[in-house]
Amino acid sequence: MAIAGPAVRGTPASAGSASGPIFRVPSPIEAAGHPAAVPAGQALATTARRLDQLAESLPAARAAGADILRAQAAMARDPVLLRSVEERVAGGTDPAVALREEVERQAAKLAALADPYLRERAADVREVGRLAAAELAGVAGDQLCGLDRPSVVIAHEIFPADALGVDPDLLLAIVTETGGRTSHAAIVARELGIPAVVSAAGIMEACADWEAAEVDGSSGEVRRAAGAEVQARRTHHAPLELGALPVRLMANVGSRDGAHTAVLQGAQGIGLFRTEFMFLAVSEPLAEAEQEAVYADACRVMSPHPVVIRTLDAGSDKPLAYLPVESEPNPALGRRGARLWLEREELWRPQVRALARVAADCPNLEVMLPMVAAREEMLAARRRFAAEAKRVGGRVPRLGMMVEVPAVAAALDAFEGVAAFISLGTNDLTQYTVAADRELDWDARLSEFNPGVLSLIALAASSAGRLGMEVAVCGEMAGRPEGALFLAGVGVEALSMTADALTVVAGVLRRIGIERCRAAARDALGKRTAAGALTVLRSALAEP
């Protein structure tokens, strides 16, 4: 096939390649200025109902897409959003303006958060607003109306309800100007096996006179294809193979879809399943059955590799919409993680029961508690798992804990017999060790490479080995080549990271080998500054 013109580059979001005619998505409907066909509350209620209906109509193979739609339906039913819109309308504001501005206000709050996954949930709120605005104006809200042949879909933004509402055979590839790998456009594309590129800035303008395009969802390249009658095709890429390594490389995920992506990236298990992302997207507690379905799917797709589910890690910077916000002088040191979870029966009981049921069928399921600070917390969790497993006919999964509190890292002996494994959360462990908020832009001296943090990590790894506890790391440090080298060198047995980092880290560890990792880690521990430690580690990485 002849290719013309330079490539537009974006972020690879779903592996595979495709070529074919272009379908350009028109601009979103602008409802402001149109007379409201229905009240704003009815528009939101209809949006929620249609999202639920579409979720129910999807086959079992599109479970992740159905989860997205149900979460968006819950957003459309959010009583806070409804009340805010209705109050503004009652005050004389145009319904479409009130809806748009209140939706944007909620979306802006999400977009300002530090966590990239939560930031991208702003797109979900805006999608709900777009669909409700279409209902308000009495016009169709389908972005892909008119797509009648297999095509490369190019848009400023693609919404899940539209992508899931068409025959997937018509979607050769998806290219958007916005979004990231954890955006729902990317999630849906991966579930459907459709190559996708996101954050392709300027693609709408660049392809204005294109008739056909070629898309590489693995490199992020989008090129003009010569000729309108280019043969439509789509190919899939096989899962990656990481091969034999000195440590197990696992993935951090926050959804059912994330587990499927991790498999494609060659992950040797899930070292951290962040269940809080499921809870933060809804306005009421997740039902036991909903949780069970997600956990079971992750375990089955990853089998026989381990899947470590972290119990709900809420509080502080991750408040739940359906729990009262308590005023605390320092939320980062307040009711969060295991402390909050153990206090609220409506949080722990459904989750414990769901996990106990899944454990009965999935031997690769493991569970860990976040922000543990005392042996008593692990004992309380173990009692609850034992009692609920008996009640529901389930099984107590293998239980471990996050090590994010310096007092725990320094005294692991206190947890002998109550934690089968530990996973070092280096993000929080670092901020609590050096007394510096991790969301602020500090330099290396207050990073995980600070000598005190490195020493604490090495101590925890050594203590875990002596106590017979398996030790892993699931913080950002694990996905950095310098960090992976050090962690492997001090005896960490598994590293869990974003799926995108797996191939790079695997290549580093395979090339350097465990003995050179150990030597570099020893040298780094002898340095008095973070800069000195990083110099040692980077020198080791530069060696042939």
N, C-alpha and C positions, 0 to 999 in steps of 0.2 A: 504494500500500500504506500502510495506517495504521501509524504509529509511535507507541509509547507509552513514556514514561519517559525519563530522562536517559541519555546515553551513558556507557559504561565505556570509558576510553581506555587504549590500550596502545601498543606500538611497531609501526609498519607493517613487515611482514616479507615480504609477497608481494602485488604489486599486483593490483587487481581488486576486484570486489564480489560479494556473494552474499546470498541470503536463503532461509530455509527452516526446517523443524522442527529442534529441538535434539536432539543425541545427547550426553548427559553421560557422560564416561568415569569408571567407578568407581575407587575408590582402588586403588593398586597392591597386589598380593598381599603379604601379610606371612607369610613362611614360618617365622619363629622360633617355636618351640614345637611345630611339626608334626614328627613323626618323619621322618628323612631317608629318602626312597624309594630313593636311590642315593648312592654316595659323592660327596663334593664334587668330586673330580677328574673323575669321570664327568659330573657336571652341567655343569662348565665345558667339557669336550670336546664334549658334545652340543650345548651352546649355540653353540660355534664352528662345528660342522658344519651346524647349521640356518641360521645366518647366511650361511654360504658357499652353501648350497643355494638360499636365497632370492635371493642376489645373482646366481647363475647363471641363475635363472629369469626375471630381469627383462629386458625388451626393451632393445635398444641405446639407445633414446631416454631411458632412465633410468640412464644411465651414472654420473651423480654419486651417485645413490642406491645403486647397486651398490658404488661406491667406499667409501661410508660403511659399508655392511654388512661389506665385507671388512676394513676397518680395525677394526671392532668384533670381528670373528672373531679377528683377530690379538691383540687385547687379551684375549679369553677364553683364548687359548693362552699368555699371558704366563707364562713359567716362574717369575718372581718372585712373581706373585700365587698361582699354584698351590702353590708351596713354602710360602709364608706361611700359606695356609689349611690345608694338610695338617699343618704343624707344630703349629698351634694345636689342630686336632682331635685329633692324637695326644697333646696335653697335657691333654685332657679338655674342651675347649670345645665347646659345641653346634655342629654343622656350619653351621647357618643363621646363627648368631651370628658364627662365625668368618668366613664368607663376607661377611656384611654389613659387619662392622667392617673387614676388610682392604680391601674395595672402597671403603669410605668413606675409609680412610686414603689410598689412592692418589688418589681423587677430590679430597680436600682439598689434596693437594700441587699438583695442577693448578689448582684454584680459587684458590690463593694466588699464582699467577704474575701478572706485570704485563701480559703480552700478552692482550688480550681474546679472541682466537681460541683460544689455548691454555687460557685459563680455562674456556671453554665446552666443551672436550673432557672436562671433569669429568663432564658429562652422559652422555658415551659410556661412561665407566667405570661409572657408576651404572646405565645401561641394561643393560650386560653383567651386572652384579650382579643386577638384577631378573629377567632372563631365566634366569640360572643358578639363582636362588632358586626360581623356578617349577619348573624341572627337578628340583631337590633335593627339593621337596615333592611332586612327582608330580602337579602341577596345571597347567592351561593358563595360559599367560602372555599371551594375546592381549588387549590393552586394548580392541580394537574388536569383540570377539565380541558378536554381537547387532545390529550395524549392518546393517540390511537394506533401507534406503531412503535416497535422497539427503538428507543432513542437514548442519547446521552442527555440527561436532564441537567441544565445549568440554571442556577438561581442565586439570588442574594442570600436566601435562607430557605431551607426545606423543613416542613413541619411533619412530625410523625404521623398525624392523622391522615395527611394527604398521601404520604409514601406508602402507608399500610392499607390505604383504601383503594389501591389500583392493582392490577395484575402485575406481579413482580417481573414477568417476562417482558413487560414494556419498559422496564428500567434497566438499560444496559449499564449505566454508571450514573453517579450523582456527583456534581461539583457545586460547591457553594462558596460564596465570598466570605462568609462568617463561620463561626463554630470552631470546635476543637475535637480531639479524639474522643472525649467523653460527652460531646454534644449528642443529643438524641438522633440527629440526622445520621451521625456516625454509627451509633448503636443499632439503629434500624438497618442500615446498609450492611453491617457485619452479620446481623441475624439473617438477612435475606440472601447473603452471599453476593452482594452487589459491590463492585469496586467503587470507592469513593475518595474524593479529595475535598478537604475543607480548608477554610482560611486562604482561599485562592484569591487574594486581593486583586481587584481590577478585572476579573474574568468576564463579567457581564459586558464591560466596555470592549475588552480585547476581542471577544467573539462576536461582536455586533454584526460583522459581515461574513462570519463562518457559516458554512452549511453542514459541516460534519466535523467531528473531533475524535481524537484518540486520548484515552485516559489511562494512566498507570497509577493505580491505587496504592502501590508499594513505594514508589519513588516520589509521588506527589506531583508528577508532571502532567500537564494538559496541553495538547498540541492540536493545531488545525490539521484536519485531514483533507487532502485534495479531492474534490468531487463530491457532489451531493449524493451520488448513488454508491458510496463506499459500503462495502459489505458489513452488515451489522453483526458483531460478534462479542462474546464475553467469555473470559477464562478465569478460573479460580487458581489460587496458589495453595499448594499443600502445606500442612503445618510444618513449622521449623523443627529441626532436631538439634538440641544443644550438645548432645554427646556426653562422654565421661568427663567429670569435673571434680575438683578436690572438695567442693561443697555443693549442696543441693541449691538450685536456683528456682525460686518460687515467685508467684505474682501477688501483688496487692490489688484487690478488686473491691468494688462497692455495689455490685449488682449481679444478677444472673447473667446478663450479657457480658459483663467483665470476665466471668468464668469461661465463657465460650471463647472470648478473645485470647485469654491466657493460654488456652489449649493450642490455638493456632500459632501462638508465639513460642511454643515449645516449653512452657513452664512445667517444672517438675512438681507441681502442687500449688496450692493457694496458701500462702503464709499468713495472709491477713484478709479476711472478708469483713469489710466495714459495714456492719448492719445498720449503723445510724443513718446512712443515706436513704434506706428504705423508710425509716421513721420520720425523717425530716421533710420528706416530700408530701406527707399527708396531714390532714387536719384532725385525725382521730387515731387512737392506738391501732396498730396493725393486728388483724385477727390471727389467731393461732394457725389456722389452715393456710392463710396466705404466706406466712413465714415458712411453714413446713414445706410448701411447694418450691419456694426459692432455694432453701437450703438443700433439699433433696436433689434438685436439678443440678446445682453446682457440684455436689458430691458425685453424681452419676457421670457428668461430662468429664470430670477430672480423674475418675477412678482409673487405676488403683492408687494414684498419688494422693497424699493427704490434703485435706481441706480444713483450714483452721478458721473457725467462725469466732469473731470477737463479739461478745455480748454487747448490748447497746451501750455506746460511749457517748452519752449526751451530757448537757450542762455546759457551763462556761460559754464558749463561743459557738456552741451547737445547741441552742434552746429548742424545746419541743413546743409546737403550737398549742397542744392540748394540755400542757401542764402549766400551772401558775408560775409566773416568774418571781422568784424570791430575791429580795434585795440583799446582796452580799457585798461586804467591803472589797473583796477580791475574788471574783468568780473563778479565776484560774486556780485558786486554792480552796474552793468551796465544794458544794455538792455537785460532783461530776463523776463520770465513769462508774466504777463499781459502787461507790458510795450512794449515788443517786439511784442506781438500778436496784440495789439491795433494799432501799427504803420504800420503793414503790411497787406494790404487789401487781398493779395493772401493767407494769413493765416487765418484771422478771417472770411471773407465772406463765403467760402465754409463750414467751420465748423459750423458757426451760422445757415446757411440755413439747413444743415443736421440735426442739433439738433432741430431746430424748426419743421421740418417735422416729426421727430420721436416723439416729444412731443405731436403732434396732435393725435397720435395713442397709445402712451404709457404714461399714467398718472403718472407712477412711476419714470419717468425721472426727474432728477434734475441736475443743472449745477453750477459749481463753478469756479471762476477765481483764478489763483495762483499769489503769490507775489504781492498782492494788498498793496499799501501804502497810497492811498488817495481816498477820497470820489469821486473825479472827475472820477477816473478810473471805478468805479462801475456805475456811471451815464452814461458814454460813452458806456459801455457794454450793459446796459439796453436799451439805444436808438437804438443800432444796432440790438439787438434781436427783439425789437418791429417793426422796419422797415422791417427787412428781413422776419419775420414771416408773416407780412401782404403781402409781395410780393409773397411768395411761398405758401400761404394758410395754414401756419402752426400755431403753438401756442407758446407763450413765456413760456418756462419752469420756474419752481421755481429757482430763482437765489440766490446764496450765494457766499462765498469767503473763500479762505485760509487765516489763520492768521499766518504769518511767520515773520512779521516785528514787532519788539517791540513797535513801535509807534502806531500801530493798536491795539495790545493787550492792551495797556495802555489807549486807548481812543476810545473804541468801540461806544460810543455815537455819534461820528461823522458819523457813518454808519447807524444810525437809519433810517428805511424806505427804504433803498436801498439794504440791504442784509437780506434775509429771514432766513439764517442760516450761521454759521461759522464752519470751520473745522481747528483745530489747527495743523499746520505742525510742530511738535516738533523738527524735525531734523534741519531745517533752523532757526526756532525761537530760538533754543538753541545756534547755532553758532553765530547768530547776537547779542544775549543778552550777551554772555560771551566773544565775540570777539576772537573765536577760531575755525579755520577751522574744520568742522566736519569730514573731510576725514583723519585727522591726529589722531594718537593713543593717545588720552588724557586719563587721569584717571578720576575718578568719580567727582573730584572737578570742572571740566569743562564740565560735562555732564548735561543731563536734570534734574538731581537731585540736581544741584547747588541751594542754597536757593533763589537766585534771579530769576532763571527760574521757580521754583516751585511757588513762589509768583506771578509771572506774569501770569502763567497758571491759578492759582486760581482766580486772579483778572478778567481775561478774561471770565472765566466760570461764575462768579458771575454777571458780567456786561451783558453778553448775556442773562442770566436768567431774569434780571431786564428789559431788552429791548424787551423781547419776541422772541429772536432769539434762535433757536435750536443750541446746541453746541456739536460738535463731535471732536475726535482726530484721525488723520490718520498717525501720525508719528510712528517711531519705538517704542516709549515709550508705545504705546497702546498694543503692543504684548508681553511686559515683565510683568510677574506677579506683580512685585513691582509697575510698572508704572500703570497697570490697576487698582490696588487697590487704588492708590492715585487719579487717574483721576475720578474714580467712586465716591470717597469720597468728591471731590470738586464740584460735580454737573454736570460732563460731562455726556451727555445722550446717546452717541453712541461711540463705540471704533472700529476703522477699522484697520486691521492688515493682515499679510500674512495668507493664508488659513490654513497653518500648525499650526499656533499658536492658532486657535480658540478653539479647544477642551481643551487645557491646561488652557487658560484664563477663559473659561466657568466654568471649575471645581473649579478654585480658587474663583471666584466671587460667585458661588452657595454655596460653603462651608462657606465662611466668612460672606456674607450678607452685605447689604448696611450700616447698623448702625456701624458695626466694621470698614468698609471702611472709614466712616466719622471720626470716632475717630482716626484712624491711620493717616489719612490725616492731621487732626488738629495737632497731635503730630509732624508729619514730618515738617509742616510749622513752628513750633517753634524751630527747630534746626538751628544751625549757620553754619553747614558744610554739604556737600553732604553725607559724610560718616555717620554723625549722622542721617540724614533723611533716608538713606538706612537701617541703623540698626533698626530704628523704623518700617519701612515697612516690613522688613524681619522677625522681631519678630512677627508681626501680621500674616504673612503667616505661621509661624511655629506653631501658636496656633491651638489646635485641633478644 
